[in-house]
Each structure stands twice: as C-alpha cells, then as structure tokens.
Amino acid sequence: MSNASGETAIRPTRADNFSEWYLEVIKAADLAESSSVRGCMVIKPWGYALWEHVQRVLDGMFKATGHVNAYFPLFIPLSLLEKEAAHVEGFAKECAVVTHHRLEARDGKLVPVGELEEPLIVRPTSETIIGESFARWVQSYRDLPLLINQWANVVRWEMRTRMFLRTAEFLWQEGHTAHATEQEAVDETMQMLGIYARFAEEWMALPVVQGEKTESERFPGAVRTYCIEAMMQDRKALQAGTSHFLGQNFAKASGIQFQDEKGALTHAWTTSWGLSTRMIGAMIMTHGDDDGMVCPPRLAPQQVVIIPVIQKPEVREQVLAWCTALKRELEAQGYAGAPVRVHLDARDVQGAKKSWEWIKKGTPIRLEVGPKDIEKGAVFMGRRDRKPREKQSVPRAELVAGVGALLQEIQDALLQRARAMRAEHTRVIDTKDEFYAYFTPPPTRRPNDPTPIHGGFALAHFGGDPAVEARIKEDLGVTVRCIPLEPGEPGTCPFTGRPSPKRVVWAKSY
C-alpha cells in the first residue's frame, strides 16, 4: 500500500468515525478478532505479546514491593459472594452462573443435567473467595501483612462490548492484601495507585490523573476507590487502573481475624487493586494514527524491524547476510533494562507491502536495506512517531550505537504528544451553562459519525451531591472521573451553589 496520494492505511480516519477507526486499527495491526462466543475476543500473537510485556513489567514492580503471586479458583460459590451485601449487589447483573455439572445426549442434542446443589459464579473479581483463604492463613499479627497478586481471567456479562475495552471475558491482574492497621492498608492502596501511574507514564507513554472516585463510582463494598484516568484522542476518559481501600468490610464478611500484639482478636484491614487488557485499548486510542497502531517502544513486541529490499535474486544472499549481522549487532544493545527486540522480515513478499504491515502494527523503528544501502554502509530508517514517508539514511555504526537513545526519544515524543493533547482539551469551567455547552454535541455532525468528537476534561467544582451527579450523567453522559489527589483551591459548585473543597475532573468515558 502506498501513501503517495495522501491516502491513509486506516479508513475511516479518526476524524471521520473514531469508533470504527479503533476497530479497523485492531484488525489492521492483527491484535485481536471476534470469537464465536458472544462478547469474547481472540487475542492474536501481536496483541498478546503487548500484554506479555505489560505483565512482565508490572510483575517486576509488584515483586519489588514485596508482593507474591498465587492463583485462586475460577468458580465462586454463590454463598461466598452473598456475604458482602454491597459487593453482591454491585456485581449481580454482570455475573455468569454455572448451575449444572454435566451434559447428556437427548434427541440428538446435548442437554445440561445434574443440577448443582449450589450455583457457582464465574469469577467477576476475587475478593470473596480470596477472603475465604485469607481467613485460614491469617491467625496472628505475625502473619501480616499478606501481599498477594494473581494473574487471571474474569467474566462480566457485558451487554455492549468492544474489543479490549469492554468484553465479557478479559485478562487482568488483581492484587489482594491484608494488614494489621488501617494506616498500613491505606498506605498500600496509595502505593499501588502510584505504581499504576508510574507504569502508565514511564512504560505506556500515557499521562494520567490520579484521584479518588465519588461515592456513585466507588467499587462495590469499598470504603474508598482510587483510580488513574487518561484522555483518549476522542477526548473521552478511560479508567486505566483502580486501587481500593476496603477497610474492614470484607474482613468482617469473610472472617479474616488475627490476634494482635496485646492478645486481642481483631479484624484485618484489606485492599484490592487491578489493571487489565483494557490497557491495550488505551495504547491504541492514545497513540494510534490514521495509518494504524503506534506502539510505545518500551512495550513494543518488536522494537526494530529489518526489511531486506531484494529486487534481483542474485543479491538475496548478500542482503540477507548483511541484515542478519545487523540484527545481531542491534540485539547486543540494551534498552529499558533488556536487549533490543529486533525482527528480520525475510519473507518473500514485496518490500513496500511488508513496510506497510509493520507501520500498521506500530513497530517503532523500520529499517530498509538494499544493495545500495550496503554499499554505503547505511540503512534507510523510518520512525513510527513520524509520517511514513519521513525516512532517512543512517550509517550502520551510528544506528547501532544510538538505537537505545533513539527508542527512548520516540518513547518521550509519544508521552509529550499525549500530554499536549490532554492539555489542549482540558478546560476550567465555573458555570453550569458553560459546562453544558462544553459537553453538548455540535448541531451539525458527519452523517456516518453518530458520536462526533467534542468536549474533553472539564475541571469544575462539585458539591458532592450524588443526585446532581446522576442528573448530569443522564443529561450529558458525563460523570466525575475522579477527585484529583493534588491540592486544589476551594470554590463553589456551579450546579448547587454549595461549597466545594477542590475542582474535580468531569468527562465522558468508556
């Protein structure tokens, strides 16, 4: 595919129809596809490699702070879920339920038989079943803190699904911890929120706002919920990770008790926190362009791709040998604590076609090598953070010596671009009329785009009334995304006239 005529690799473009553009990027980058199971997706190797790098980095961060991995059952007895009232109420409508344990053939069809004595819930989240184990594991203050993480899949029966962002089954990690004191649990909650924020900014090039959720957006059963919120290119917010201070609510429901240093029996203080494959969707919507995916170099499955340009059979052996040696030299270099990941695309496919495939996949650096480049001891290099046709000849030795710095330059450029985009579409608002105007779609819209891009983040005061928040959500589809952790100036809520301790972030969201 050529871009010489001004055509883009992805149609429709972001401006034409952002929702359709997003799905076309997933398809063009070969990240995932729909499955025969309603609301579930098949994550393909390129998409799963992104998730593996997310896992690798986060797992290291968790272990560096004393957490260890374990695994708990996929099935949760209904009686366990019922123990925490607010929790079961919050998840009841999303639960998949197993009621039978075998199939029998009848009239040529398989029919469920053998009804279970107690229904089993397919894991929507694991606080209750992990709490049951914690109640056995924790007896004394000496058993605390208990710092557990698990990498798993969960099921939430979503009615409206979108790949990576909201699917019936998705992959995630969920951390669960128990502590002897309230302050230790609060510190853990904030520490993990900070780890998510650091991962998002340093590894995903994704600027985020750290904050607390309002009561209506709080995790079911939690005392306080904290989150990181990011702005996508359609100016909607994406909740990218959450950390919950659960107080003693789940400990009391599950019977997690311990004998303290004075010999008194008391309930533990617990937390939970999670981040999912939704982050792949965040990468697409933050960095992608009208030519496809743009992978942050630190998480890219392949950071450099070498594309041999072989127009005559007689030069094939020479070009491939030169490219193979170059691959080894680049792999000997380090970046972000690991060897540079390099792929040599030696397929017998036309060079321009291969180049566009890697552009759509979002590989940070593309190197084209033909006989003339070899004569000059150079490569023809393209960067994914720039236009496809912006390529330049770079001496081989210079490229090899500077590849780590070049990858970091691209990583930094993506973060700065995302920050600039967020700043451009964040507005301080002090009146109800301006607020409603900001989030009201324009009177004219493209005929093929039911959801035109408009609005962004509104920084406005809020008096805290859940009824007001509910009404604004009904009117505009806008919610308080978070109450920022940073200090803020007190003011007046433009909707009620009540005092407000600080501005909050309002936005439409995924």
N, C-alpha and C positions, 0 to 999 in steps of 0.2 A: 504494500500500500504506500502511496506517495502523498506527501503533504504539500507538494509544489503548488497546487492550485488553491491552497488555502483551506482545503477540506480538513476536517478533524477525524481522528480514528474512532471517536465515540459519537454516535448520534442516537437520541437527541443530545444537545450540549447541556451543560449545567443551567445556562440561562433559559433554554427552551423548556426543559422539564426536568427538574432536579431529581425527582423520584425515579423516573425512567432512566436518567443518566446513571444513577447509582447502580441499578440492576444491570445495565449494559457494561459498566466497568467490571463488575463481578464476573460477568460472562467473558469479556474480552481478556481479562487477566487470568482466567482459568482458576479462580479462587474457590468456587463452590457451585453447586447446582441443586435444583429442587429434587426431592425424592418422591417415591410413591406413597409415602406416609404424610398425611396432611400436616402442614406446618413444620415439617422437619427438612433439613438440608443435608446434602452430602458435601463435606468439606474436602476439596481436592488437594493434591500434594502441595501446590504452591501456597494455598491458604493455610493448610495445616502446618507448613514449615514456619509461617509467620507466627502461628500460635505456639509452636515449639520454642521459638526464641523468646516470646513473652514469658512462657513457663520457666525457661532456663534462667532468665534474669531475675524474675520475681522470686523464684525458689531460692536463689542465692541471697537475695535481700532478706527473705524470711528467716533463713537459717542463720544469717549473720546476726540476727536479733534474738536468737535462742529458740526459734520455733522448729518443730519436727513434724514430719509428715506421717499420717495414718490413713486408714480407709474404713468407712462405715457402710452399713447396708444401704442398698438402693431402695428397699421397701421399708416403710414405716407403719407399724400397727396404728390403726385409727385411734385407739385408746391413748397412745402417746401424744398424738397431735392434739387431742382434746384437752390435755392437761393445762395448756396455757390458752385461756379463753380468747384474748385479743389476737393471738397468733393464728389460731384456727379460723377465726372469723375473717382475718385478713387474707388468708390463702384458700379458703373453702371453694371459691368459684373457679380456681385455677388448677384444682387437684385432678390427677388421673388416678383412678381407683381400680385395684385388682380384686375381683370378687370370686373367681373360680380358679381351680388349680389343675384342670386337665381338659382335654378335648376328646370327643367321641364322634365317630362317623355315623351319621343318620341320613338316610335317603340321599347319599352321595355328597353330603356336606358335613363339615366339622362343626360341632356344637359344643359350647362351653358347658361342662358339668363339674360336679364336685365342688359345691359352694363352700367357700372358706367360712370357718366359724367367726373370724373377724376380718373385715376388709383390710387390705394393705394399700397404703398411699405410695405412689411412685414419687420418690424424693423431690419436693419442690424447694427444699432447703433443709438443713440437718440439725437445727438447734435442739429439737426434742429427742431425737434418737442419740445424738452425741451426749446430751444431758443425762440420759439413762446410763451411759458408760461412765461419765464423769462422777455420777453418784456412787459408783462402785470404786472408782480409782482414788477418790479424794476422801480421806478419813481424818487427816491431821494437817495442821498448818505447814508441816514439813513437806507435804505433797504439793504445795503450791509455790509459785504459780504453775499452772498447767497450760502449756502453749502448743496447741495442735493446729495443723493445717491439713486439708485434704484437697487433692485434685480430682474432680469428679464431673459427672453429667447430672443435670437436673431436668425436671419436666414441669412446665407450667402451661396449662392448656389455654394458650392464647387464641383468640378468635380472629384477630387480624395480625398476620405475620409478615416479616420482612427479613430476608437473609442477613445473618449476623446480628441484626439489631433486636429482633423480637421473634424467636422461634419457639415452637412447643418444647423442643429439647435443645439444650445448649451446654457448652462446656464452661467450667469455671474453676476457681479455687475458692474455698470457704475456710476462713480461719475461725477457730473457737478457742477461747481461753477462759480460765477460772483463776480468781485472785483472792487473797486474804482480806484486802481492804478496798474500799470504794475508790480511793485515790489511785491505787495501783491499776485498777480496771480502767479508770478514766485516762490515765497516762498511756495505757496500752491502746485504747481507742484512738487517741490522738497520734500516737507513734505510727500506727498502721495507716492512718489517713495521710500522714506525711510521706510514708513510703510510696503510697499510690501516686501522690502528687509528684514526687521526685522521679518515679519511673515514667510517668506521663511526659514530663518536660524533658528529662535527660535522654530517654530512650525512644519515645514516640514523637518527639518534637511537637508535643501537644500542650499548649498553655492551658492551665486550669485554674478555676477559682475554688478554694477550699472554704467550706461553710457548713452550717447546720441546717437541717431540714425543718420546716414548720411542722406543727402537730399533725396536719392533714396528710403530709407526705412522709411521715415517720414510719419506719419498719414496724410491722405488727408485733406488739409485745415489748418494744424497746422503750427505754427511758429517753434516750436522745439518739438521733441518727445524724451522722456527718457524711459529707459527700465531696467528690470533686466534679465540677461541672465544666464542660468545654463547649465552645461555639463551633458549629459546623459551617460549611460555606453557604448553606441556605439560611444561615443566621438563627437556626434553631439550636437549643441547648441539648447536649447529650450527657446524661448522668454516667460517668465513666468508672466509678467505683464508690463503694459505701463502707462505712465503718460504724458499728452500732455499740453504744453503751447500753447493756441490757439490765443494769442494776442487779437486783436480786430476784427479779421476776421469774426467770427461767430456772434459777437455782431452787426457788421455792416450789415451783411446779414439778421439777424433776427430783427433788430431794437431795441436792448437792450440798451436804453439810460437812463441817470439819470441826475438830476440837482445836481451839486457839491456844496461844501460849499460856493462858491462865486456866485452861481446862474447860472453858465454856464451849457449848455447842452452838455454832452459828452458821448461817448460810453463806456460800461463796458469792462473789461478785463476778459477773461474766460479761464477755464481749463476743461479737462475731463481726466478720468483715469479708467482703467478696469482690472479685473482679472477673469478668467473663470474656467470651469470644466477641462480645459487643465491641471490644477494643479494635478488632479488625475492621468493623464498620466505621469506627471513629477514624482510623487511618485513611480509609477511602474518602470519607466526606471532608476530612480536614486538608489532605494533601493532594488528592486526585485532581486531574485536569481533564480537558476535553480530548486528550489522547490516551487516557486510561489511568491506571494506578500509579502512584508515586510512593515508593517505599522509603521510609526513614532508613538511612544507611545502617544504623546500629541494629535494626531488626530485619533487614532485608534478607531473604533466603539466600540469594547470591548478591554480593556487593559489586562484583565486576563480572561482565560477560565479554568474552573474546569472540569476535565473529570473523573467521577467515574469509577473505574475499578471493575466490578461486574461479577465474573466468576461463582458464585453459587447464585441461587435465595434467599437462606436463609440469605445472608448477605446484600441484596439490601437495606432494610430499614435502617440498621445501617449505611451503607456507605453514603446513600443519606442524612440522618440526619446530619452526621458529615460534609459533604460537604456544606449543607445549612447553618450551623452555621459558617463555614469558610467564605462563601460568604458574610454573614452579617458583619463579622469582617473586611474583606477586604474593603467592601463598606463604612465602617465607617472611613477609612483612606482617606487622601486628596492627590491629585497630580495636579499640574498646575492649582490651583485655583478651583478645582471641586472634588467631590467624585470619588474614583477609580471606573471605569466601569468594572463590573465583570459579567460573564455569566456562569451559571451552565448547562452543556450539559447533561441532564438526559435522552436523547433519548435511546431507546432500540436498540442500534447499537454497533457493536463490537468496543472495545476501540481503537485499532490501527487505524481503519478506521476513527473514529472521530478525533483522533490526527492529522492525515494527512490532514483532511479537514481544521482544524484550522491553520496548518502550511501553507497551500496554500493560506488561507485568510490573513495570515500575522500577526495574533494576537501576541503581544509582549511576553506575558508570558503564558505558558501552565502548568497546574498543574494536575498530575495524582494521584489519591487517591484510594488505595485498602485497604483491611483489614490489611495487614502487615504494611502499612504506618500509619494507625490509631493506631495500637499497639505501634508504635514508636513515635506517636505524631508528625508526619512529613508528607511532601508531596514530590513527585518526580517532579522536576521542569525542564522545558526546556525553553530556551530563543530564540526568533526568530532571533536575531542577531548572533547566533551561529549555528553550524551544528545540524541537527535534532536529532542525537544520543548523542549529548553532554548534558546529563541530570544529575541532581544530587539531592540527598536527602537533604531537608532543614527543620529544625524544624519549626513547625507551628507558634510558637510565634515569632521566628526570621523573618519569611516571612512577617507576618502581620505588625510587627513594621517597617520593612525596605522596604515595597513594593513601596512606593513613591520614595525613593532613587534609588531602582533598576530600576524603569521605567525611571528615568532621566539618569541613567547610560547607558541604552540601547539607549535612545534618543541621548546622547552625542556621543556614539560609532558610530551611523549611520552618524552623521554630520562629525566626524573626518574621517571616511572611505570615504565619498563623497569628502571631501577636499583633501585627499591624492590621490584619483583617478584623480581629476582635475589637481592637481599639476604635477602628473606623465605624463599627456598627454597635457601639455601646454609648448610650445617651443618658445623661442625668435628667430626670423628669420630676417636676414638682406640682403638676396639676392633673386632675382627672381627665380633662378634655384632651390635653396633650398626650396622655398615656393611651387613651382610647384611639386617638388618631394614629399613634405610632404603630399600633398592632392591628389596625383595620386595613384589609387588603385594598389596593387601589381600585377605583371604579372600572377601569379597563384592564383586561388581562388577556394573555395569549389564549387563543381558542383551544390549544392542546395542553394547556397547563392549568389544572384545577386548583393548584396551590402556588400562586406566584410568590417569589422571594421578596420579603419585605420585613421591616422591623429589625429585631436583634435583641440585645440585652438592654433592659431598662433598669437604671439604678434609681429606685424610688423608695420613699419611706412607707412603712406599713405598721398599722396599729396592732396587728396580731389577731384580728377577729377572723375565725375560720369561716364564718358565713360570708364575709366580704370576699375572702379568697375563693370560695366556692362560686360566688356570683360572677366574679371576673373570669373564672375558668369557663363558666357556662357562656358568658357573653363573647369572649375573645379566644378561648382555648389557651389561655396564658396562666401560668402558675408561678409561685415563688420557687425558684430553683434552689436557692439557698440564702441563708443569712451569713454573709462573709465573716470569716474569723478575724479579719483585720479590724482595728479600731475604726469607729466612724462617728460622725457628728450627729447629735440628736436633732430631731426635726418634728414635722407634723405630717401625719398620714393624709394624703390628698383625697382619700376615699371616705374617711370618717371624721377627720379633724382631731383625732386622738394623738397624744404624744407618741413618738417613735424613737427608740434608742439609736437606730442607725438605718442607713439605706439597705435594702435587700435587692437581690437580683431577680428580676421578673423576665420570663421568656416563654415562647412556645417551645415545646420539647418533643423528643422521641420517646 
